[in-house]
Amino acid sequence: MTPIRNIVFDLGGVLIDYDLQRSIDAFRALGFMQIDQYINPYRQSGVFLQLEEGKVEPRAVYDLVDREVGHHVDERKIDAAWCSFLIDIPDYKLDMLLDLRRKGYRVFMLSNTNTIMFEWMKKNVFTKQGLTVDAYFDRLFLSYEMKLAKPGEAIFRTMLADGDMRPGETLLIDDGEANVEAASRLGLQAYLARPREDFRPIFAEYPLDPHFKNIEL
């Protein structure tokens, strides 16, 4: 097995714990009873997917909620309902990201996300150790900025090219089976993470490149 130089983490379900039902309940409390037709742990539908692909602005989601509910809903309440999907990132996972970077590994995020949720995470999750999200990753690959989404192969090809990564030297850790399968077809080493898994032991299964030296962040 080729030693790993690049480690690519999914966000929701891998780094950050989530509870889809909390978001469904919050939207239904606003009167949006059919929300379960739009949101999913791995890939959204309709305008929610278009938001993750960067094809529409948040206004499109706000307008959809207003139509479904039958009256105007405060945008802050919609944002809160959407972000209630997210719980937290355990401190040990943040420490792990820093440790991997100190050892010299290139650490990336590849996430299907949207500007509403990611801005919330930047302010409320990645700052809790007194740092910013950029301290934990060499680069962020976000679906709404790339205008692509997993499990489409295009998002993986773009990440590899823009991140100067060789597929065989790159490990993807993702909780979506379709995403892992797509990455594997392109030659990436890929690991399917289980809910709330402490996946630090998997680095014993996937050999990390022994030639990296510790660096100061």
C-alpha positions in Angstrom: 0.0 0.0 0.0 1.4 3.4 -1.0 2.3 5.6 2.0 -0.1 8.5 2.6 0.9 12.1 2.2 -2.5 13.8 1.9 -5.5 13.2 4.3 -8.9 14.4 3.3 -11.6 14.6 5.8 -15.3 14.9 5.3 -17.0 17.3 7.7 -20.5 16.2 8.8 -20.5 12.7 10.3 -16.7 12.4 10.3 -15.4 15.5 12.2 -18.5 17.1 13.4 -21.3 15.0 15.0 -24.8 15.7 13.7 -28.4 14.8 14.4 -30.6 15.1 11.3 -33.8 14.7 13.3 -33.1 17.8 15.3 -33.1 19.8 12.1 -36.3 18.1 10.8 -38.0 18.8 14.1 -36.9 22.5 14.1 -38.2 23.1 10.5 -41.5 21.4 11.3 -41.8 23.6 14.4 -41.7 26.5 11.9 -44.4 24.9 9.9 -42.3 23.3 7.1 -43.8 19.8 7.4 -42.3 18.3 4.2 -38.6 19.2 5.1 -37.6 15.5 5.2 -38.1 15.5 1.4 -35.2 17.9 1.1 -32.5 17.2 3.6 -30.4 14.0 4.0 -27.2 13.2 5.9 -25.2 12.7 2.7 -26.8 14.7 -0.1 -29.6 17.2 -0.1 -32.4 17.6 -2.7 -34.1 20.4 -4.5 -33.1 23.9 -3.6 -31.1 22.6 -0.6 -28.9 20.7 -3.0 -28.6 23.7 -5.3 -27.4 25.8 -2.3 -24.7 23.2 -1.6 -23.7 23.3 -5.3 -23.4 27.0 -5.2 -26.2 27.4 -7.9 -28.5 29.5 -5.7 -28.1 32.0 -2.8 -29.6 31.4 0.7 -32.6 33.6 -0.4 -33.8 30.7 -2.5 -34.1 28.5 0.7 -35.8 31.3 2.6 -38.3 31.8 -0.2 -39.0 28.0 -0.3 -39.7 27.9 3.5 -42.0 31.0 3.2 -44.0 29.3 0.4 -44.2 26.0 2.3 -45.3 27.6 5.5 -47.6 30.1 3.9 -46.2 33.2 5.5 -42.9 35.0 6.0 -40.5 33.3 8.4 -37.6 35.2 10.0 -34.4 34.2 8.2 -32.5 33.8 11.5 -35.0 31.2 12.6 -34.5 29.3 9.3 -30.7 29.5 9.7 -31.1 28.2 13.3 -33.3 25.3 12.2 -30.8 24.3 9.4 -27.8 24.6 11.7 -29.5 22.6 14.5 -28.5 19.6 12.3 -24.9 20.1 13.7 -23.8 19.3 17.2 -20.1 19.7 17.8 -16.5 18.6 17.0 -14.9 16.7 19.8 -11.8 18.4 21.1 -9.7 15.3 20.4 -10.5 15.5 16.7 -9.3 19.1 16.6 -6.2 18.1 18.4 -5.7 15.2 15.9 -5.9 17.6 12.9 -3.2 19.8 14.5 -1.0 16.9 15.3 -1.2 15.5 11.7 -0.2 18.9 10.3 2.7 19.2 12.8 3.9 15.8 11.6 4.0 17.3 8.1 0.9 15.7 6.5 -1.2 17.8 4.2 -4.7 17.9 5.7 -7.7 18.9 3.7 -11.5 19.1 4.1 -13.8 18.1 1.3 -17.4 18.7 2.3 -20.9 19.0 0.7 -22.0 22.1 2.7 -23.4 25.5 2.2 -22.6 29.1 3.2 -25.2 29.2 6.0 -23.9 26.1 7.8 -20.2 26.6 7.1 -20.2 30.2 8.4 -21.9 29.0 11.5 -19.3 26.3 12.0 -16.5 28.8 11.4 -17.8 31.0 14.2 -19.1 28.5 16.7 -17.1 25.3 16.3 -13.6 25.9 14.9 -12.9 28.8 17.2 -13.4 26.9 20.5 -9.6 26.3 21.0 -8.8 29.9 20.2 -7.9 29.2 16.6 -9.6 29.6 13.2 -10.5 26.9 10.7 -7.4 27.7 8.7 -5.2 26.4 11.5 -6.6 22.9 11.1 -6.4 22.5 7.3 -4.0 23.2 4.5 -7.0 23.9 2.3 -10.8 23.7 2.3 -12.7 22.2 -0.6 -16.3 23.2 -0.2 -19.1 22.2 -2.5 -20.8 25.6 -2.7 -17.5 27.3 -3.6 -16.5 24.6 -6.2 -20.1 24.4 -7.6 -19.7 20.6 -7.5 -20.9 18.0 -5.0 -20.0 14.5 -3.9 -20.4 11.7 -5.0 -19.8 13.2 -8.5 -16.3 12.3 -9.7 -15.8 15.9 -10.9 -15.4 17.2 -7.3 -12.7 14.6 -6.6 -10.8 15.3 -9.8 -10.9 19.0 -9.2 -9.7 18.6 -5.6 -6.8 16.3 -6.7 -5.7 18.8 -9.4 -6.1 22.0 -7.4 -4.5 20.4 -4.3 -1.6 18.9 -6.3 -2.4 15.4 -4.9 -1.6 12.0 -6.3 -4.6 9.7 -5.8 -2.6 6.8 -4.4 -1.0 9.0 -1.8 -4.3 10.5 -0.7 -6.6 9.0 2.0 -10.3 10.1 2.1 -12.2 9.6 5.3 -15.9 9.9 4.7 -19.2 8.6 6.1 -21.0 8.3 2.8 -20.7 5.0 1.1 -21.2 6.5 -2.4 -18.5 9.0 -1.7 -16.0 6.3 -0.7 -16.8 4.3 -3.7 -16.4 7.2 -6.1 -13.0 8.1 -4.6 -11.8 4.5 -4.7 -12.7 4.3 -8.4 -10.3 7.3 -9.0 -7.5 5.5 -7.2 -7.7 7.3 -3.8 -7.4 5.2 -0.6 -10.7 5.6 1.2 -12.2 4.7 4.6 -15.9 4.6 5.4 -16.3 6.2 8.9 -19.0 5.0 11.3 -21.2 7.5 13.2 -19.3 9.2 16.1 -16.3 6.9 15.4 -12.9 7.6 16.9 -11.0 6.8 13.7 -7.5 7.7 14.9 -6.6 4.0 15.0 -7.2 3.7 11.2 -3.8 5.4 10.6 -2.2 2.2 11.7 -4.0 0.5 8.8 -3.1 3.1 6.2 0.7 3.7 6.3 1.6 7.3 6.6 4.7 8.5 4.8 7.6 8.0 7.2 9.8 10.7 5.5 7.8 13.7 6.9 9.5 15.7 9.6 7.7 17.6 12.4 7.0 21.2 11.6 6.0 24.2 13.7 2.5 25.5 12.8 
